[in-house]
Amino acid sequence: MIAPADNRGDGGGRENIRPEYSRFAGTDNPRHLRAIAALQRRPMPREHLDRAAGCSNGPDLVAELRRRGLEIPCMRVEDFDRDGERIRRGVYSLTERDRRKINRWLAQRGTGGING
């Protein structure tokens, strides 16, 4: 899995992380919570995730969640833009491992759900 480097001052780029070995650290950030709740319902493209989370930079929001221990892969799917041009749209989803991490975090948090 690739995630943005924390320190861009040393040439930037990307670093490899292994979220399958890390725990989900949890979050109290309302945007994170809305994004997690939306992704628990269904996979969605960046534009839909932006709307559901109430943000304008879904990739950065996903990068934050990845740094907290989730995988959230982005699958590229064939699609067409508004001008009829062929594109490859990114669609975010939770893995089964992500779902287990979220459920474990929710159980430790003592709530029945994201909004609880």
Number of C-alpha atoms within 10 A of each C-alpha: 12 14 18 17 17 11 10 10 8 7 8 11 12 13 11 10 17 13 20 14 8 14 15 22 13 19 12 8 8 13 17 20 18 19 22 23 16 18 20 16 10 10 18 18 17 19 16 16 25 19 14 18 21 15 15 13 13 22 16 12 18 23 18 15 21 22 19 16 22 26 27 22 18 18 14 13 12 9 12 12 10 6 6 8 8 11 12 12 17 18 18 23 21 20 15 10 14 23 15 13 20 23 17 15 17 16 12 10 13 10 12 10 13 17 9 8
